[in-house]
Amino acid sequence: MSDGPIVIILGSAPSAARAAEWAFLGRHTLVTINNAWRVRPDWTYLVHAGDFPKERRPDTVSSGQRVVSYQSYVPAQNRYGGFVYAGGTMAFTAGYWVLDALRPKVMAYFACDMTYQATPTHFYGQGDADPLRDDITLRSLEAKSSRLMALAARQGCACVNLSTEPDSRLVFPRMPFEELDGAPREATINPYLVDAALAEEAALGYMVEDGEYWHHMDAFDAAALARIDALWLAACGKLRADAIPT
């Protein structure tokens, strides 16, 4: 395992408000996505989408805080294969930026289950279910989270989900916040299937350097991407290997 920091990634599900009750986080790094910076004042990084309105961003940023925009996270995500393979939504984009910039030993998600079963959908009220939009890079959120977990493991980082919700689109092992300083339960990942998935991604070559993959949708083979998704699921034990489409 890496000797890097423990990083908490906070999303905007209704459960995000419970993070305000956590004990002081000075020993951990808190990365917030979009509106989640409002939950606690001691956040370390705010990673926001390119279209995140300026009026929703913090008016002031302390010396120990940093705002991260597309100018930083697009090249970071490209170093892990790009948006087409990683998934074009901020929960995954923030994760790849964390892997690239912070090199953590644990990456712990909270309020990022992406189920949108509650009303309102977010801690701040009703919002868009961005990960559920019709997008070729988001056909399987479970596959995209499998990919993130597998690539994190390759650099010595364990991915965990701090959620207590019954359902989640993240496949990471669950872990209570109170046990975050302990050793996380590491997922079983098949390195040969990881290599196979990466090889098929490289063969397709779907890299869009500026991150704006939606301008090139006609160039992407949906069946080929579905097979790669299946490989990632199988690599993380979420699909039988004999169920991978040929």
C-alpha positions in Angstrom: 0.0 0.0 0.0 1.1 3.6 -0.7 2.3 5.8 2.1 0.2 8.7 0.8 -2.7 10.4 2.6 -6.2 9.2 3.3 -8.4 11.1 1.0 -12.2 11.5 1.5 -14.2 12.4 -1.6 -17.5 14.0 -0.7 -20.4 14.2 -3.1 -23.8 15.9 -2.9 -26.3 13.1 -2.1 -28.7 13.8 0.7 -26.5 11.9 3.1 -23.7 14.4 2.6 -25.1 16.6 5.4 -24.1 13.9 7.9 -20.4 14.6 7.1 -20.8 17.9 9.0 -21.0 15.8 12.2 -17.7 14.0 11.6 -14.9 14.7 14.0 -12.2 17.2 13.0 -10.6 16.0 9.7 -7.2 17.7 10.0 -5.4 14.3 9.7 -7.3 13.6 6.4 -7.6 15.3 3.1 -11.2 16.3 2.2 -11.9 16.6 -1.6 -15.4 18.0 -2.3 -17.2 17.8 -5.6 -19.2 20.8 -6.9 -21.7 21.9 -4.2 -20.3 19.6 -1.5 -17.8 22.3 -0.3 -20.8 23.8 1.6 -21.1 20.8 3.9 -18.0 21.6 6.0 -15.6 24.6 6.2 -12.5 22.5 6.5 -12.4 21.1 3.0 -9.0 20.8 1.3 -9.9 20.7 -2.4 -13.0 21.7 -4.4 -13.1 19.9 -7.7 -15.8 21.4 -9.9 -17.2 20.8 -13.4 -16.5 23.2 -16.1 -20.2 24.3 -16.2 -20.4 24.7 -12.4 -22.0 28.2 -11.9 -19.6 30.8 -10.5 -22.3 31.9 -8.0 -22.2 28.5 -6.4 -18.4 28.6 -5.9 -16.9 29.8 -2.6 -16.4 33.6 -2.3 -13.2 33.1 -0.4 -10.6 30.3 -0.2 -8.2 30.0 2.7 -4.5 29.4 2.4 -4.9 25.7 3.0 -7.6 25.2 0.3 -7.5 24.9 -3.5 -10.1 25.0 -6.2 -9.5 22.4 -9.0 -11.0 23.0 -12.5 -10.9 21.2 -15.8 -7.5 22.7 -16.5 -6.1 20.3 -13.9 -8.4 17.3 -14.0 -8.6 16.9 -17.8 -4.9 16.1 -18.2 -5.0 14.1 -15.0 -7.8 11.9 -16.2 -6.1 11.6 -19.6 -3.1 10.0 -17.8 -5.5 7.2 -16.8 -6.9 6.6 -20.2 -9.3 9.5 -20.7 -12.9 10.2 -20.3 -14.4 7.7 -22.7 -13.0 4.8 -20.6 -13.1 6.4 -17.2 -16.7 7.8 -17.4 -17.7 11.3 -18.0 -19.1 12.3 -14.6 -17.5 14.2 -11.7 -17.5 11.3 -9.2 -15.0 9.5 -11.4 -13.2 12.5 -12.7 -12.5 13.7 -9.1 -11.2 10.2 -8.2 -8.7 10.1 -11.1 -7.5 13.6 -10.2 -6.9 12.5 -6.6 -5.0 9.4 -7.8 -2.8 11.6 -10.1 -2.3 14.6 -7.9 -2.4 13.3 -4.3 -1.2 9.6 -4.6 -3.3 8.5 -1.6 -3.2 5.2 0.2 -6.9 5.2 0.8 -9.6 6.9 -1.3 -12.9 6.9 0.6 -16.1 8.1 -1.1 -19.1 9.4 0.8 -22.5 10.6 -0.6 -21.5 9.5 -4.1 -23.8 6.4 -4.4 -25.4 7.8 -7.6 -28.8 6.1 -7.0 -30.9 9.2 -6.8 -33.7 7.4 -5.0 -34.4 10.1 -2.4 -36.4 13.3 -2.8 -34.8 15.8 -2.8 -32.0 14.2 -4.8 -29.2 16.2 -3.2 -28.4 17.7 0.2 -29.1 21.2 -1.1 -32.4 20.3 -2.8 -33.5 18.9 -6.1 -30.8 18.6 -8.7 -29.8 16.8 -11.9 -28.9 13.1 -11.9 -25.9 13.7 -14.0 -24.4 10.1 -13.9 -27.7 8.7 -15.1 -27.9 10.8 -18.3 -27.8 9.0 -21.7 -24.1 8.9 -22.3 -22.0 6.2 -23.9 -19.3 6.6 -21.3 -21.8 5.9 -18.4 -23.6 2.8 -19.6 -22.4 0.9 -16.5 -21.5 3.0 -13.5 -20.5 -0.3 -11.8 -17.9 -1.0 -14.5 -16.5 2.6 -14.3 -16.1 2.3 -10.5 -14.5 -1.2 -11.0 -12.0 0.4 -13.4 -11.2 3.2 -10.9 -10.8 0.7 -8.1 -8.5 -1.6 -10.1 -6.2 1.2 -11.4 -6.1 2.7 -7.9 -5.0 -0.7 -6.5 -2.2 -0.8 -9.1 -0.6 2.3 -7.5 -1.1 1.0 -3.9 -4.4 2.8 -3.1 -7.5 1.1 -1.6 -10.9 2.4 -2.6 -13.7 2.2 0.0 -17.2 3.5 0.3 -18.2 5.2 3.6 -21.9 5.1 2.7 -24.5 3.5 4.9 -27.1 3.6 2.2 -28.6 0.2 1.2 -27.7 0.7 -2.5 -24.8 2.1 -4.4 -23.5 2.2 -7.9 -20.0 2.1 -6.5 -18.5 -1.4 -6.2 -16.0 -0.5 -3.5 -15.9 -2.4 -0.2 -17.9 -0.6 2.6 -16.1 0.9 5.6 -17.5 3.0 8.5 -16.0 6.5 8.8 -15.0 5.6 12.4 -12.7 2.9 11.1 -11.1 4.9 8.4 -7.7 5.1 10.2 -7.6 1.2 10.2 -6.6 -1.1 7.5 -9.2 -1.2 4.7 -10.6 -4.4 3.4 -8.9 -4.7 0.0 -10.8 -5.9 -3.0 -9.8 -9.0 -4.9 -8.8 -7.9 -8.4 -7.7 -10.2 -11.3 -4.5 -8.6 -12.8 -4.8 -10.6 -16.0 -8.3 -9.2 -16.7 -7.1 -5.7 -15.9 -4.3 -6.1 -18.4 -6.8 -7.4 -21.0 -9.1 -4.4 -20.4 -6.3 -1.9 -20.7 -5.0 -3.6 -23.9 -8.5 -3.4 -25.5 -8.7 0.3 -24.5 -5.3 1.0 -26.1 -6.3 -0.9 -29.3 -9.4 1.3 -29.7 -7.5 4.5 -29.0 -10.5 6.6 -27.9 -8.4 9.4 -26.4 -10.0 12.9 -26.6 -7.2 15.2 -25.3 -9.5 18.2 -24.5 -12.0 16.0 -22.6 -14.9 17.0 -24.8 -15.7 13.5 -26.0 -19.3 14.4 -26.7 -18.2 16.0 -29.9 -17.0 12.7 -31.2 -19.8 10.2 -30.3 -20.1 8.8 -33.8 -16.5 7.6 -33.5 -17.1 5.3 -30.6 -18.2 1.6 -30.9 -20.8 1.0 -28.2 -20.4 -2.8 -28.4 -16.6 -2.6 -28.0 -17.0 -0.3 -25.0 -19.6 -2.7 -23.5 -17.0 -5.5 -23.8 -14.4 -3.4 -22.0 -17.0 -2.6 -19.3 -17.6 -6.3 -18.9 -13.8 -6.9 -18.6 -13.6 -4.4 -15.7 -16.5 -5.9 -13.9 -15.0 -9.4 -14.3 -11.6 -8.1 -13.1 -13.2 -7.0 -9.9 -15.4 -10.1 -9.4 -18.6 -8.5 -10.3 -19.2 -10.6 -13.5 -18.3 -14.1 -14.4 -15.5 -14.3 -16.9 -17.6 -16.5 -19.2 -20.2 -13.8 -19.3 -17.8 -11.3 -21.1 -19.2 -10.7 -24.6 -17.0 -11.9 -27.5 
